[in-house]
């Protein structure tokens, strides 16, 4: 799927804050709320948006570190 400027601007707004309302995204992107809603639904159906998620403050939940791992394997 090729994304146009409108879809990219909607995705950008959602990446900054996935809890933004359709109305707030519409104001930020200067699109009609109905257009924003339809595009979000289409982006979900097309698999561009897989899920909406959160970023947890690790200190607030009692975790003091994060581990990133890269695992490379060789094919048999």
N, CA, C and O of each residue as an XYZ file, in Angstrom:
304
protein
N       0.847     -1.185      0.000
C       0.000      0.000      0.000
C       0.887      1.241      0.000
O       1.808      1.347      0.810
N       0.621      2.151     -0.878
C       1.330      3.420     -0.922
C       0.577      4.428     -0.067
O      -0.636      4.588     -0.207
N       1.294      5.102      0.812
C       0.664      6.071      1.702
C       0.795      7.476      1.128
O       1.864      7.868      0.658
N      -0.297      8.229      1.169
C      -0.246      9.617      0.734
C       0.071     10.517      1.931
O       0.211     10.043      3.058
N       0.180     11.816      1.669
C       0.561     12.764      2.713
C      -0.442     12.788      3.865
O      -0.055     12.929      5.025
N      -1.727     12.652      3.546
C      -2.759     12.681      4.586
C      -2.606     11.500      5.537
O      -2.653     11.669      6.755
N      -2.424     10.305      4.979
C      -2.266      9.117      5.815
C      -0.987      9.192      6.636
O      -0.967      8.791      7.800
N       0.071      9.699      6.038
C       1.338      9.828      6.762
C       1.194     10.809      7.918
O       1.744     10.580      8.995
N       0.462     11.901      7.705
C       0.280     12.871      8.786
C      -0.573     12.283      9.918
O      -0.331     12.576     11.089
N      -1.547     11.473      9.579
C      -2.363     10.803     10.605
C      -1.500      9.822     11.386
O      -1.560      9.783     12.615
N      -0.699      9.031     10.683
C       0.180      8.077     11.352
C       1.185      8.784     12.255
O       1.476      8.315     13.355
N       1.706      9.897     11.795
C       2.661     10.662     12.590
C       2.024     11.142     13.888
O       2.639     11.059     14.951
N       0.810     11.637     13.806
C       0.102     12.100     15.006
C      -0.138     10.945     15.963
O       0.033     11.099     17.172
N      -0.531      9.793     15.442
C      -0.776      8.629     16.283
C       0.508      8.095     16.910
O       0.485      7.594     18.034
N       1.627      8.196     16.194
C       2.894      7.742     16.756
C       3.325      8.626     17.920
O       3.942      8.143     18.870
N       3.008      9.904     17.853
C       3.327     10.806     18.954
C       2.447     10.531     20.164
O       2.918     10.558     21.301
N       1.166     10.266     19.917
C       0.224     10.036     21.011
C      -0.925      9.184     20.483
O      -1.842      9.701     19.845
N      -0.876      7.893     20.745
C      -1.899      6.992     20.206
C      -3.250      7.161     20.900
O      -4.239      6.560     20.479
N      -3.304      7.967     21.950
C      -4.571      8.227     22.630
C      -5.273      9.467     22.101
O      -6.342      9.825     22.595
N      -4.692     10.127     21.106
C      -5.326     11.322     20.541
C      -6.701     10.982     19.991
O      -6.903      9.931     19.383
N      -7.622     11.872     20.210
C      -8.959     11.661     19.665
C      -8.949     11.965     18.168
O      -8.067     12.663     17.666
N      -9.934     11.434     17.477
C     -10.066     11.701     16.045
C     -10.204     13.201     15.816
O      -9.643     13.740     14.861
N     -10.939     13.867     16.677
C     -11.137     15.314     16.546
C      -9.806     16.067     16.684
O      -9.547     17.000     15.925
N      -8.964     15.673     17.640
C      -7.669     16.331     17.822
C      -6.732     16.063     16.640
O      -5.996     16.950     16.208
N      -6.768     14.844     16.128
C      -5.952     14.522     14.948
C      -6.429     15.350     13.760
O      -5.622     15.849     12.976
N      -7.737     15.491     13.636
C      -8.300     16.289     12.538
C      -7.831     17.744     12.619
O      -7.487     18.347     11.602
N      -7.819     18.298     13.827
C      -7.351     19.675     13.991
C      -5.878     19.791     13.618
O      -5.476     20.723     12.922
N      -5.078     18.836     14.086
C      -3.637     18.884     13.830
C      -3.304     18.700     12.351
O      -2.385     19.335     11.834
N      -4.047     17.839     11.677
C      -3.751     17.527     10.274
C      -4.571     18.361      9.298
O      -4.366     18.283      8.087
N      -5.499     19.158      9.821
C      -6.385     19.994      9.003
C      -7.235     19.154      8.037
O      -7.435     19.509      6.876
N      -7.724     18.030      8.568
C      -8.639     17.171      7.824
C      -9.955     17.108      8.585
O     -10.020     17.448      9.766
N     -10.990     16.675      7.902
C     -12.289     16.510      8.555
C     -12.231     15.289      9.473
O     -11.576     14.305      9.129
N     -12.897     15.323     10.633
C     -12.893     14.171     11.529
C     -13.377     12.885     10.859
O     -12.851     11.808     11.139
N     -14.372     12.988      9.979
C     -14.864     11.786      9.296
C     -13.787     11.193      8.387
O     -13.680      9.973      8.259
N     -12.996     12.051      7.761
C     -11.905     11.590      6.901
C     -10.842     10.890      7.739
O     -10.347      9.829      7.359
N     -10.492     11.479      8.876
C      -9.491     10.875      9.763
C      -9.966      9.500     10.221
O      -9.211      8.529     10.177
N     -11.215      9.423     10.658
C     -11.756      8.149     11.136
C     -11.719      7.087     10.031
O     -11.268      5.965     10.263
N     -12.187      7.436      8.846
C     -12.201      6.482      7.735
C     -10.800      6.004      7.387
O     -10.593      4.823      7.107
N      -9.842      6.918      7.406
C      -8.465      6.537      7.076
C      -7.860      5.643      8.147
O      -7.142      4.697      7.823
N      -8.137      5.924      9.422
C      -7.619      5.067     10.493
C      -8.188      3.662     10.356
O      -7.452      2.683     10.481
N      -9.475      3.551     10.103
C     -10.102      2.241      9.912
C      -9.465      1.517      8.730
O      -9.160      0.328      8.822
N      -9.263      2.229      7.615
C      -8.654      1.619      6.433
C      -7.210      1.185      6.707
O      -6.793      0.105      6.288
N      -6.451      2.034      7.413
C      -5.066      1.696      7.747
C      -4.996      0.460      8.638
O      -4.055     -0.326      8.531
N      -5.978      0.281      9.510
C      -6.032     -0.923     10.333
C      -6.357     -2.142      9.472
O      -5.701     -3.177      9.592
N      -7.360     -2.028      8.608
C      -7.759     -3.149      7.752
C      -6.636     -3.571      6.813
O      -6.479     -4.757      6.523
N      -5.846     -2.593      6.333
C      -4.760     -2.880      5.392
C      -3.511     -3.380      6.102
O      -2.543     -3.767      5.447
N      -3.517     -3.380      7.436
C      -2.378     -3.876      8.190
C      -1.273     -2.863      8.416
O      -0.214     -3.212      8.937
N      -1.498     -1.614      8.034
C      -0.496     -0.575      8.276
C      -0.427     -0.288      9.774
O       0.663     -0.169     10.333
N      -1.578     -0.175     10.421
C      -1.652     -0.050     11.881
C      -1.953     -1.448     12.411
O      -3.025     -2.002     12.163
N      -0.997     -2.007     13.141
C      -1.186     -3.353     13.680
C      -1.901     -3.326     15.020
O      -2.783     -4.146     15.277
N      -1.516     -2.376     15.878
C      -2.167     -2.261     17.184
C      -1.827     -0.917     17.789
O      -0.891     -0.247     17.353
N      -2.585     -0.530     18.786
C      -2.314      0.659     19.567
C      -1.732      0.170     20.882
O      -2.246     -0.785     21.463
N      -0.674      0.805     21.361
C       0.010      0.305     22.546
C       0.434      1.461     23.443
O       0.184      2.626     23.133
N       1.078      1.127     24.554
C       1.534      2.138     25.494
C       3.023      1.973     25.746
O       3.602      0.921     25.475
N       3.629      3.023     26.265
C       5.004      2.958     26.752
C       4.923      3.191     28.251
O       4.436      4.231     28.696
N       5.393      2.241     29.022
C       5.300      2.297     30.473
C       6.534      2.976     31.050
O       7.650      2.735     30.588
N       6.342      3.816     32.049
C       7.446      4.406     32.798
C       7.996      3.314     33.702
O       7.342      2.924     34.669
N       9.186      2.819     33.402
C       9.750      1.684     34.129
C       9.937      1.955     35.616
O       9.687      1.073     36.438
N      10.368      3.147     35.972
C      10.549      3.462     37.380
C       9.225      3.446     38.138
O       9.170      3.038     39.298
N       8.158      3.894     37.476
C       6.849      3.947     38.126
C       6.300      2.557     38.432
O       5.512      2.396     39.364
N       6.705      1.559     37.663
C       6.219      0.191     37.893
C       7.268     -0.675     38.581
O       7.115     -1.894     38.655
N       8.331     -0.050     39.085
C       9.316     -0.768     39.877
C      10.373     -1.518     39.085
O      11.036     -2.398     39.635
N      10.544     -1.205     37.841
C      11.591     -1.836     37.045
C      12.700     -0.809     36.838
O      12.436      0.325     36.437
N      13.942     -1.209     37.114
C      15.016     -0.231     37.072
C      15.915     -0.341     35.846
O      16.846      0.451     35.700
N      15.662     -1.296     34.968
C      16.499     -1.405     33.781
C      15.737     -2.053     32.635
O      14.710     -2.704     32.828
N      16.272     -1.854     31.440
C      15.710     -2.448     30.232
C      16.831     -3.212     29.543
O      17.969     -2.745     29.511
N      16.529     -4.354     29.005
C      17.519     -5.139     28.278
C      17.078     -5.252     26.824
O      15.947     -5.648     26.541
N      17.961     -4.906     25.918
C      17.735     -5.097     24.491
C      18.667     -6.207     24.041
O      19.860     -6.178     24.343
N      18.138     -7.182     23.325
C      18.946     -8.301     22.877
C      18.838     -8.436     21.364
O      17.770     -8.263     20.778
N      19.958     -8.746     20.757
C      19.982     -9.057     19.335
C      20.487    -10.480     19.223
O      21.588    -10.787     19.679
N      19.710    -11.334     18.633
C      20.088    -12.732     18.484
C      20.163    -13.038     17.002
O      19.187    -12.868     16.271
N      21.327    -13.490     16.564
C      21.503    -13.892     15.177
C      21.695    -15.401     15.154
O      22.412    -15.967     15.979
N      21.049    -16.029     14.206
C      21.222    -17.477     14.053
C      21.661    -17.766     12.631
O      21.420    -16.987     11.709
N      22.300    -18.890     12.485
C      22.708    -19.328     11.150
C      21.738    -20.407     10.706
O      21.360    -21.274     11.494
N      21.333    -20.355      9.433
C      20.442    -21.411      8.942
C      21.162    -22.756      8.923
O      22.376    -22.808      8.729
N      20.425    -23.832      9.122
C      21.021    -25.188      9.137
C      21.432    -25.611      7.762
O      21.948    -26.715      7.584
